[in-house]
Amino acid sequence: MGARGAGLYVGHRAAALGAALLLALLLALLALAALYGRCRQEAAPPPPSPSSPGRAVPPPSRTASSVRRLPQHLLPLRYDLELWPHVRPDRAGPFAFSGQVNITVLCRQDTDTAVLHSAGLRSRGAAVRGPLPRPGNAVQVAGLRQEEEDEVAVLELRGWLRAGSRYVLQLGFQGQLEEDLVGLFLTHYTDQGRSSMLIASQMEPTYARRVYPCFDEPAMKSVFNIRIVHDPSYVALSNMPAIDISEMKDENGSQWTVTTFNTSLKMSTYLTAFVICDFDYVTRTERGNEIRIWARKEAIKNGYLDYALNITGPIFSFLEDILNISYSSPKTDLVALPEFGAGGMENWGLLTFQEPSLMYIPKDKFISRKAMIALIVSHELGHQWFGNLVTMNWWNDLWLNEGLASYFEYLGATFVEPKLSLDKIFYDHVVQPVLREDNEIVRSLSESEDKIRGSFSLMSLFDSITYNKGASVTWMLSGFLTDKLFIKALTSYLKEFAFSNANQDDLWTHIQKVVNAQDEVQLPASVKQIMDSWTCQNGFPVLTLNLTTGTIRQEQFLSKKNRKSTDSNNNTWIIPISWMRNGSSQPLMWLDKSSKVFPEMQVLESEYDWILLNVNLSGYYRVNYDQLNLKRLAQLLENNPKAIPAVSRFQLIDDVFALAQSGYVQIETALELTKYLAREDELFIWNMVLSNLVPENLESTLKNYEAYPLLKKYLLKRMLPIYHYYAGFIHKNVDALEDDYFALVYLEKLFATACWLGLQDCLTLSSELYAKWMDNPEYKIPFLIKRTVCCYAVAVGSDKEWNFAWEMYTHTDSTEEDKDILLFAMSCAKESWLLYRYLQYGLSDTLFSSNCTSTVILNVVAKDIGHRIGWEFFTENWPLLSERYGQELLHDVLKVMGRFVNTDVQIQELQVFYNATLEEDEREATTLLLEFTKSENIERRNLLIKVASWLEKNVYD
């Protein structure tokens, strides 16, 4: 399943509140972005505009799913499943579904009970037939007991099932169709101006048991014969091709269609899938395999699915060729669902996606949108081998599915979009983000089963550690093995465990066999020893290099908070070190203990003798250089930045900023590496630097510090070359950037920073482009910088610009993306009365949908001018807001207000309000949070004093 982002974590009530508030305070803009995404006025949004790639975690269910393991007495061999959703398109709900499942099982140990999973289903009778081949025989069922907490059904028998014999468990069931996006769910949508419904499924990780009684564990694979009864106006889809369509009448004489599907491949229950809809499709054939993409009729008619269709076949062929294993399923359907809780789901033969994950508007030429679709489609197609063909034994090794699929996602996407740079996009999207998180999350990539205690622990595995760290260590593994040996080992692994299950030791064994069969690649230890050090330990190492002695020392990289609170540990990794000396690549070295001397890495006294470790991100770790080498690298960047590869420049600077944030080095050390930036032309590097120097959640407070005018001079001097380069395209021919992926993704940050720093050219450009839009509402502001343009045009304008933003927001033809941008832009006004009027509008049910009011308030509160106005408005109107939104809005506002807390008086002011509104334990947690925030803000102020002091000395360099 596609994912990007953290999973679900729970604790005690107060702890959960404190942790949630703290996390959101540190990442406040991400929280706001999520709110923007929820702020919708239309029931059925139009096709999406370009956005950066992303995959969503699986949605939490209304009731937690148990991870109780089943006894191993019975092994499912075949399911004969009939599913009947009682949905008619011309009727209102609520709707139910019913069904019958007959499960042929092999008894492996004598037992007088049959235990299988079932959750939220009502029984319609149970029987046990056999032993086979005498189905007329029966074992009488004494009773059927539902254990709701453990989500199991227990059939208590009057006789015994005998080891070695086969039986058929027959169970009737009934359930309720909800709109919760898990299990079997209902969705309402609009197509060609008409309201419609569809039924779809999402089974991963443990939702199949909510649809039919089953052995809902990844290792309990089986084949499935599926039959769906549905309204004649719908088409039914499942994992396999339909082999028969017939008609039947129910007890009331009403007509229903029965679609019967071919016997499935042997697979896990979480891969079973059903879609019952009134969609159209587009189709093409790739190597004899028919590929169909289903979607709303208007989307098909407008060609929105053509791009996804055109890349799906080539990605399939690419994966087949590289892995030397043919795709197993006889058909492939991809379905674009108007509502879906994950970015995509890899069900064998019936892949399901959110609409934005598949839809591309043909007139949109920009590669960023194509890249997002290619990445998500490639990820789910990668699962056809890693997850479907070979499945992890249990969820503790989920990374074997998701990490490997995430790795191949980038190979597949750059194959169909060769203008994407594989190493740049992989480091920017995968490695760097997870390095930022992996020093905080206390879990390893491969967990022991004992740690998977409850559903929240299980759901939390669908996070960036599983996806991004899994892909990162796979990248490292492929690097030190060579692609050739790595792929050879993967092919062996896939063939050995096809239609079966494996754990990570099985993968290590197959890699070891390939390594043993050749002598070109020599490893310092067994594959298992090397890789377990990366998958079975928390976090990752930081390497400290002393150039005078050639000594490299390793220790676990920890955040400043964890360094203070964590006792020293002896974790060591077996680390591959790719390195470069004076621009020449050197043979791979290995660090297999806590410290080691490498005579080859002792430098000469020459200032031109320098060393770079982890070249092009070959390993999953950070590097801390001594001052001698850093000084030489900084000088090299100023004289000849291209001497260091772009990815290594990114990594070098990002490492030093991360080291400074965690207290390993001083902030001045990181700033030294920014002097060369006037010669930096890579936008993804600029984005990383600006994200470190001007974090979005601190823009509203940084202007209050003396560092701001110095930072303005220092940064603008270095930004002007790259700013003017891209501004030229904005002025003359923005379409020329259609293949510049990082421009499409990160140009907004560059322009937003330029305007924030007061660059007159940026402010003037914003006003000019906005004025063109005001003069001609059909004019299109370049979407790459539209958020910045609208914000700063409103900021430097008058009520005329604000009123136009409001007019366009309320315009019925405005897209949802435009509405989100304008919601933000209207909070950028500098006139207090405009902000107050905006807040007043936010209270109106007729002017806004109810879930936009919170977005309006949070947008205003986050601004340097608006935070006082927003807070006063919020407290004055709390009775009404509390009735609408409850405590959640209060928590969100307090998170943002925390940025401005520097004194005890400010905390006391907030306390006066929340003491009257929060429960006692929440008051205590919030006070602690604000105290912590105050200390963080004071620490930041002290840091900015250092930054200002350094800038004073270097601003004119």
N, C-alpha and C positions, 0 to 999 in steps of 0.2 A: 504494500500500500504506500502511496506517496505521502511523504511527511516532511515538514520542515518546521521546527519549533519544538518547544518543550512539551512533555507529557503532563499528566495530572498528578499532583502531589498533595497529600493531605496530612494534617497533624492535629494536635489539640486546637480548640477553637481560637484561643488567643494567639498561639504560635502561628497558626495559619494566617490570622489577620495580619500579624506583624510581618511575617515573611512576604505575604502578598503585597502589602503596602510598600515594603522596602524594595522589592523587586520592581514594582511598577514605578516607584519614584526614580529608580536608576534608569529605567527604560520608559519614561513617561510618554514619549512621542509614539512608541510602538502601541501603547495602550490607546492613545488618541486615534492612531490610524485604524485600530480595530473598531473603535466607535464610529469612525467615518464609514467604514464598510458596512456597519449595521444600520446606518441612517438611510432609510429608503422610503420613498413615497409611493413607488409603483409596485404592484403585485408581481409583475414579470419584467425584470430588467432587460434592457436591450443587450445585444452582443457587446462584449467587453472591449475596452481599448487596451493599448499596450501597457504592460506592467512587468515588473521584475519577476523572475521565476519564483515559484513557491509551491509547496505541497502541504496539505493540512493534515494534522493528526486526526486519528479516528475520533468521532464524536462520542462523548460520554453518554451512557444510557440513563434512563430515568431511575433505574435500580441498578446497583452495582452488580457486576458479574463475578461469580465465584470462580476460583481456580482450583477447586478440589479435584484431585486426581482420581480417576476411575480405577477400580480394581481391574486387573489384567486377565480376569477369568474368561472374558468373551472378546472375540475379535470380529469386527464387522467385515463381511465379505461382499455384500451387495445390499443396496437400498432400492426398494421399489416404492417410490414416493408419488402420491397424488396430492396436489395443492389446489385449493379452490378459494380464491378471494371473491367474496360475495359483493362485488362492486358493479354497479350500473352507472353509466355516465350521466344519466338524466335524474339520478336520485341523490339526495343529501345523505350524509353519514349520520351517526357513526357506522362504520363498516367492520365486518368480521371476516375471518377466513377460517376454513376448516380443511381437514385432510386426513389421509391415511398413510402410514408408513409401515412397510413390511421389511424388516431387517434380517437378512440371512447372516447368522453368526457361526463362528467356529468356537466350540467350548474347549478351552485349554486347561481348565482345572475344574474338577467336580464342584458344583455350586447349587444351592437351592434358592438363590436370588439372582435377578438380573438388574444391574445398576447401569443406568445411562443418563445422559443430560436431558433436562427439560426445564424451561423457565417461562413462567407467565402463561403457560398453556393449560387448558382444561381438558381432562381426559374424556374420551368418548368410547372407552372400552379397551381392553387389552387381552391378548391370547398368546400362547406359545405353541407352535406346531413343531413336530419332529419327534425323534431324530429323523433327519433326511437319510435316504430318499423316500421315506414314508410320511408324506405331509399330512396324511389322514390322522396320524397319531398326534396326541396332544399332551402337554404337561399342564395340568390345571393351575390357574393363577388364583392363589388364595386372597391376594389383595394387592392394590397398587397404591403406594405411598409417595406423596410429593414432599420432598424436603426443600422448601423454597429457598432457605438461606444458602444451601449448598448447590442449588439449581440442579438437583438430580431427581429422577423418578426411580423408585425401587419396586420391582415386581417380585413379590414374595410368592414362592411356588410350593405346591403340595408334593411335588416330586423333585427329582434331581436332574440337572443337566450334566451329562457325562463327558469327561475329557475325550477329545478326538472326534466327537460327534458334532453334526451341524443342526441348527434349529432356526426357526423363523419367529422373530418377535413381531407381533402385529399390534399396532397401537393406532387408535383414532384420536384426533386432537382438534382443538378449536382455540383460536386466539383473536385478539383485537388488532385491527389495523390502526396504527398511530401515525402521526406526522413527525416522528422523532429521528428519522434518518438512520435507524439501526434495525437489524433484523429485517422483517418484511414491512415496508412502510409505504405510506400514501403521500403523494405530492400533488398540490394544485398549481397550475400554471396557465398562462395565456398564450395562445397560438393563433395567428391570423385574426386577432381581435376576439377570439372565442375562449371562454374559460373551459379548461379541460383538467382531467386527472390522469395520473399514472401510478403504477405500483412498481416498486423496485426493491432490491435487497442490498444489505451490507452485512456480511457475516463475520468479518475479521474484527477482533480476535475470537470472541466467544459468543456471537449472536446467532449462530445457526440453531442453537438450542431454544431460541425464542420463536423459531419458525416451525421446527419439527423435532420430535424426540430423536436423539442421535448420540453417537459416541464422539463428542465434540472436542477431540484432542488431535493435534497435528499428525501424530504418528499412527492414528487409527484410520488409515486410508482405506478406501473402498471404491467400488464402481457404483454408479447411480443410474437407475431407470426412472426418468421423471416424466410426469404427466401433469399438465396444468389445465384446469377448467376455468374459462373466462368468458366475459361478455363478447358476443360476436363482432362488435365494432373494434375490438382491440386485437393486436397481434401479440403473441406470447413468445418470449425468447428465453433460452436457458443455455447451459454450457455447450450442448451438442446440437447438431442440426435436427430440425423437426422431420420425423419420418411418417407422421400421419396427422391429418386434421379431420375431425369428425364432429357431428352435432349430437347433442343430448338434451333431454328435457328434465327439469327438476320436478319435484312432487306437486308443484303448482302449475305444471305445464309450460313453464317459461323456457325459452330456448337458450342454450349455452353452447359454446364451442370447446372442444377438447383437443388440445395440442399435445401430441406424444413425441418425445425426443429419443434419439438413439442412445444406446448405452454409453456412459461417459468413460473417460480415462480414469484410471485409479488415482484418486485424489483425496485431500483432506476436506472435512466438512466446511471449513471456513472459505473454501473456494467455490462452493455451490452458489449459483446465482440465478435470479429470475427478474425479468422486466416484462411488464404487461402494459402496453402503451398504444397510442394512436400516432406513431411517428412515421416519417419517411426516411429513406436512406439513400446514400450514394455508395457505389461499389466499384471495385477493381480486383483483378486477379494477379497474384504474385506467386510465381512458381507453382501454379496449380491450386493455390490456396485462395479461396474467395474471402475478400475483406469487405465488410460492410460497416459504414458509420451511420448510426441512427441519431436523429435529432428532431426538434420541432420542425414542422413543415416549412415555416417561413424561413428558418435558418438554412435548411437544405436548398430551398428555392433561390435564396440570395447567395449561395455559394460559400457560406461561412465554414463548411466542413471540408472543402476541397483541399486545403493545404494539409490538414491532418491525414486525409486519405492518401495524398501523394507522398507523404513521408513514411507512412506506416509500413508499406511493403518493402521499401528499401532498407529500413531499419531491421525488419525481420530477416531479410537476406544477409545483411551485414553480420547480424548475430549468428545466424546459421553458419556462415562462412568462417567467422573467426573462431567459433567454438567447435566447428566440425560436427555438429549435431543438428538434425533437422527438427523443425517445429513439430510438435506432436499432435496438436489438435487438428481435426479435419476442417474446421471453419473458424473464422474470427469475426466477432461482432464487437464494435466499440459503440457505446451509447453515451451521448451528451445529456446529462440530467439537469433540469432547471434548478433543482436543489439536491445537494449531495454533501455529506459531511467530510469527505476526504477529497484531495485533489484528483486522485484516481485510485482504482482498485483492480487488481490483476486477475480476477476470476478467469479460470481457463475457458477460453472460447467466448466469453462474454465480459469484456472489460468495461467498467463503468467509470465515468468521469464527471466532474463539475463542467458545466458549459464553458466557462472561461478557459478550461484546460484543453479544449479542442477547437474552439471557434476562432477563426481568423477572418477579418474583414478584408476582402480582396483589394480595396482601394488603399488600405493601410500598408505602405511599402516598407515600414521599418522592421529591422531584423529582430529587435528586442521581443516583440510579440511572437514572432516565429520561433525564436530561441526558447521562450517559455513553453510553448506547445511541444516543441521537439524534445525538450528535457523531460517533461512529464510523460509523454507518450513513450519515449525511449526507456524511462524507468519502469513503466508497467510492462513493456515488452521484454525487458531484461528479466522480469519475474517469471516469464514463461519457462525459463530454465532454472533460475535461482529462486525457489519458492514453490513453483508448481511441479516441475519435473523432479527436483530434489528439494525436499522440505526439511527444515530443522526438526530435530526430535521433539523439542519442547521450546516454549517461548523464551527461555533463558538464553538460547542461541539465535535469537531473532536477527541478529546482525548478519548471519549467513544468508538470510533472505534480503534484508533491506540494505545492508552495507554493500554487498556485491551488486545488487540492482542499482544502487546509487553510483557505484563506480562505472558500470557499463552505461548508465544513463548519459554520462558526459561523452563517452566514446561514440555512442549512437547518435547523439545530437550533433556533435561536431562532424560526424560523417555526412549527415544530410545537409548540414549548414557549415561547409568548410571555411567560411569567412570568420567563424568563431575561433578564437585562439584557445586550444584545449588547456594548456598549462595555466594561462592567465585566468580563465573563467573558473577552472577547478580550484585554484588557490583562493580566488576572490569569493566564490560562492560556497565552497565546501570547507577548506582547511582553516582559513583565517577565522570564520565565524565560530567553529567548534573549538579552536584553541582559546577563544575568548570565554567559552563556557566551561571547558573541561577542567578548569582549576577551581570551579565552584561546586560542580555536581559530584556527589560522593558515591559513585558507583562505577564498576568496571564495564567493559564492553560485553563480556560474557559473564553472566551472573550464575551463581549456583542456584539450583532449583529451590533450595531451602529459603532463599531470600524472596522468592515469588510467593508471597503469603496471601495477598488479597487482590481484588480487581484493580485497585488504584496502583499497586505495585506493577501489575501486569500492564496496565495502560501506560504507565510512565516509561515503559521500555520503548514506546513509539516516540522517541525524542531525537535530538540532534546527535547524541552519543551513538545511538544505534545506526542512524543514517550517515551522518557526516564523519564521525570518527571511524565507523566501519569502512566507509569509502576511502578515508585518508590512510588507514593502515594497509588497506588493499593496494592503494597507489604505491606506498612504500615497499610493500612485498613484491609487487610487480617490478619495481625499480631495481632492487638488489638481486632478484632472480634473473632478470631480463624478461621482456614480454614473451619471448618464444617459450621459455621453460614454464613461465606462469600459465600461459594458455594451455600448454600441453598437459600440465597438472590438472587444470580445471576440467578439461575434456575427459580425462581419466576419472576424475571424481564424479562428474555428471553421469558418465556411462555406468559406473559401478553402482550408483545409488538411484538410478532412474526409477521413477514411480515408487520411490521409497523415501527413507528419512536418514538424516546424518547429523552428527554433531561436529564441532570445530576440530576435534582430534582426528576425525575421518578426513577432513580436508588437509590437515597437516601431514597425515600419513601418505596421501597421494602426492603431495608436493615433495615429501622426502624421497619417495620412490623415484621421481623424476630427477631430483638432485643427485641421488646415488648412481643413476645410470649414465652420468656424464662427468667430466672432470674440468670443464671450463669455469664453472662457478663454484667456488669453495666458500663454505660458510664456517664461522667460528664455533658453532654449536648446532645441535639438531634444530630442524624447523620448529618443532614443538617448543623447545626451550626459548628460541628467539621470539616466536609469535605469542606465546603465553605471557611473556613479559609485557606485551602491549595490550593483550585482550583481557587478562585476568587481574590486572592492577588498575587502581584508580589513576586518573590523570595522565600526565606525560612529563618527560624530563626537560630541564634546561641544562645546556652544556656551557660550561665556563672555560674559555680558552686563554691560557697564558702564553703569549708568543715568545717571551724570553726563554722559558724553559721547555716549550712545546707540550705542556701538560693540559689535558682536558679532564675536567671534573664534571660529574653529573649529579643532579639532585632533582627531586620532584619540584616542578614549578607550582607555586602556590600564590594565591592572591594575598594582598597585604593583610587582610583580616584573618585568613587562614594561617598565614605565617606566624601571626601573633598568638593564635589560639591552638595551633597544632604542634604536638611534640615532634621532635625530629624523627624521621623515619629512615629506614635503610632500604627503601625501594630502589632497585636498580633495573635498568633496561639493557637489552643487548641492541646496540644502536649502530645502524649503518651510517657512515659519514662520507658523503660525497663532498669533495672540496676542490678549491681552485687556488692556485698560487700565482700571483702576478698575471692573471688572465688566462692561465693554462690549466686545463682540467687535470686532476691527479687521480691515481688509482684509489678505488674505494677502500676506506679504512673501517675498522670496527672497534667500538668501545664496549667491552663486555664486563667491566667492573666499575666501581665507583670513581676511580681515577686511574689515568694511564698517561705515560709519557710517549709522545710521538716525535722522535728526533726530526722527522721530515718537516715538522711544523715550526721549528725554531727559525725565527726570522733574522735577517741580517740587519745591520745598523742603517742600511739605506732607507730613506723615507719612501722609496718606491716599492719596497718589499712588503706585500700585504697578502693576507689569507682570508678566504671566504669559505665558510662551512655551510653544509646543507644546500648546495647549489640547486637552484630551480626546485626547491622544496622536495627533495628526495626522501626526507624523513619527517616524522610527526613529532617535532620538538622545536624549542626555541634555542637561540644561541646568544650567549652573553660574552662579548669580547672585552679584553682588557683595554685600558685607555690608549695604549700605544697603537693597537690595531684600529681602534675606532677613529683615532685622529687621522691615520693614514687612509682609511676608507672614506672619511668625510672629505679629505683633500682630493681623493680620486674622484668622488662624485662632483666636486666643483670643477675639476679639470676635464674629466671625460666620463660623464655618467654612463654612457653606453658600454663602457668597459665591464660593467656589471650587468648581467641579464636583467630584463625588466621584472620578472617574477622575483629574482633575488633582491633587487632594489626594494620592491614592495616588502618582502619578508624582512630585510635588514632593518628598515625603518619601523615597521610594525612591531618587530621583536623589541626594539629599544624602547618604544613608547609603552609596550606592555610591561617591560622590565621596570620602567620608571613608575608606572602606576602601582606595581606590586612592591616597590621599595628595594629592588635589587640595585638600581642605579639612580642617579639624580636626574631630575627633569632637564637640567642643562645639557646632559649628555645626549638626550634625544633631540633637543633643539639644534645642537650642532649639525645634525644630519639633515636639517631642513634648509641650510644656507644655499644649497645648490639648486633649489627648486625652480629658479627662473629658467633652468635648462631642462626641466622635466616636462616631457610632452605626453606622458601616459596618464590618461584621465583616471584610470582605476587606482593609480598611485596617489594622485591628487585627492581623490575621494577619501582614501584611507587617512592621509595626512590631515585633511580638513575635519574629518570625523574625530580625530584625536585632539586637534587644537580648538575646534569650534563645535562641540557636541550640540546637536539640535536641542536637546532638553535644557541646555544652559544658555542658549542665545539670549533669552530674556533677562538673564542676570549678569552676564559677562560685561555688559556695557556699564555696569555700576563700579567696575574696578579700574584702577589706574593702568592696568595692562592693556585695556582696550585701545586707546589711541596709539600706543606703541605697536600693538599687534596689527592694527590697521595699516600703519606705514610699512611694517615689515612684510606682511603678507601681500598687500597690494603690489608692492614692488616686484614680488616674485610671481604673482598671479597674472599680471598684465599680459605677458606673451601668450599663455594658453587661453586666457579669457578673450583676447582680441582675435585669436585664431578661430575660435568657435563662434564668436559674435559675428565674424564675417559671414559665416554660413547662415546665421539667423537673419542677417540683413539681406543676403543675396539669394541663397539657394539652400534652404534647410533640407530639401530632399536629397542633397548630396551626402548627407549623413546617414542615409538609410541603412548602410551596411556597417556603420561604426557602432558596434554593440555597446561599448562602454559609454559612448557619448549619449546614447539613447537612455541608458540606465542612470548615469551619474552627472550629466550636464546640469541637471536641476540643482544639485548641491553646489557646484562651482558658481553658478549664477546667483543662487540664494546667498552664498557667502559674500560674493562681490557686492551685492546690494546691501547686505547687512553691514558690511564695512564702509558703506557710504560711497562706493564708486559711482561717480556722477554718470558715467556712460551707461552703467547698468540701470540706474534709476530712470534715466532719460529713455533708454530702450524700452523699459517696462511701460512707461507712460505712453510712448509712441504706439507700441503694439496694442495697448489697451484702447487708446483713442481710435485706432483703426476699427477695432471691434465695436466701439460705441457708435461710430459713424455708419458701420455696415455690420449688423448682427450676423450676416452670413460669413463674415471674415473669420478665418481660423487662426488663432494664436498658436504658434508651434507648441504641440503638446509636451515636448521635451522640457519646456520651461514655463508652462502655463501657470502652474501654481505660484511660482515666484513672480511672474509678470502681474498677475491679478492682485497678489498681496501687496506688492510695493506700489503699484499704480493707485490702489485704494489708500495706501499709507501716505503717499505724497500728494494725493489729490484732495478733493473736497467732497461735500455731500453728493455732488453730481456723479462722481465715480462710484461712490457707495450705492447710490440709488440705482445705478445701472446694474451693478452686481446683484442687487436685490431683484430687479426686474427680470434679469436673465435666470436667476435661481427659480423664480416662480413661473418661468416660461415653460409651457407644457412640452415643448420640443427639446428642452435641455436634456443631455444625457446624464446618467447617474454620476459619471466621472466629473462632468462639469459642475454638477450640484455639490459634490464633495469639495471640489476646489473652491467654489464660491462660498460655501459655508466657512471655510478656513479664511478666505480672503477678506470677508466682511469683518472678521475679528482683528484685522491688521490696521484698522482706522486709528488715527492718532487723536481724533476729537472725542473727548469724553462723552459728549451728548450722543454721538453716533453709536458708540459702544453701548450706552445705556438703552438707547432705542432698540438696538439689536437684541439685547437681553429681554426687553419687554416683548418684542416680537416672538422670542423663543417660548414665552409662556402661552402663546395663543395656539389653541387646538386647530384653528382654521388656517393659520399661516404655515404651520409646521406639522409634520407627523410627530407623534408624541416622543418617539425615540430619537428625534433630532434635537430636542431641547437640551439634553445633557451635553451633546456635542457642542452646541452654541456656548453654553456656560463654560465648559472646559477649554474651548478655544480662546475665549476672552480671558479667563483666569490665567492662562499660560503666558500671556503677553506682558511685557514690561510695564506698559501703561495700563493695561486692562486688569491686572491681578487684584488691585485694590477695589476697583469698580465692581469687578465680578464677584469678589468675596462679599462686599456689602450687599449687592443684589441677592446673592445666594442666601445670606443669613436673613435678610428681610422677607424673603419668599419661601423660607424653609417649610412652613406648614403645608403649602401647596405642593412643593417639590417632593417633600417626604411622602405625601400621599401617592404621588405618581411613581416615584423611583425608589423609595425606601433608602436604606443605609448605603446601598452601593454607590449612589451618586456622591454622598458625603465622603465616603472613603476615597473616591476618585479625585474630588476637589482637594481633600487634605493632602493627597500625594503631590499634586501640583503646587499647592501653597507651600509645601515643605521646602521647595527650592529657594524660597525667599526668607526662610527662617535663619536668623543669625544671632538672635539675642533671647534671653529668658523672657523679656517683656513680650516679644512676638509669640513665643510659645504660650504664654499665659493668655494672650488675646485669643488664640485659637482654642485654648482649654475652656475658656468661659462658655464658648458655644458648644463644643462637643461634649462637655460634661453634662449638658442638659439633653443631649440627644443620643448618646451611646450607652450601651450596657456597661456595667462596672468593669468586667474583664476587658472589654474593647477599649474603654477609656484608658486603662492601664497600659495596654499594648500600644495605643496610639501615642500616649505620652512618651513611652520609651522610644517609639519610632521617631518622634519629633526631636527628642533629645539626641538621638543618634544622628538625625539629619542635621541638627545644629552643629554637632561636632564635625560632621562631614563637610558642612559649608565653611566652618572655621578653618578646617584643614585645607580646603580648596582655596580659601582666601590667602592662607600662608603660602600655598603653592604658587598662586598667581603673583604674589610679591616676588618670589624667586624668578618667575617668568618675566615680570616687568624689569627686574634688575638685569637679567640676561639681555632682554630686548634693548634696554638703554645702551648697552655696550655694543650691540650688533645690528641695530636697526638700519644703520647706514652702510653696512658692509656690502 
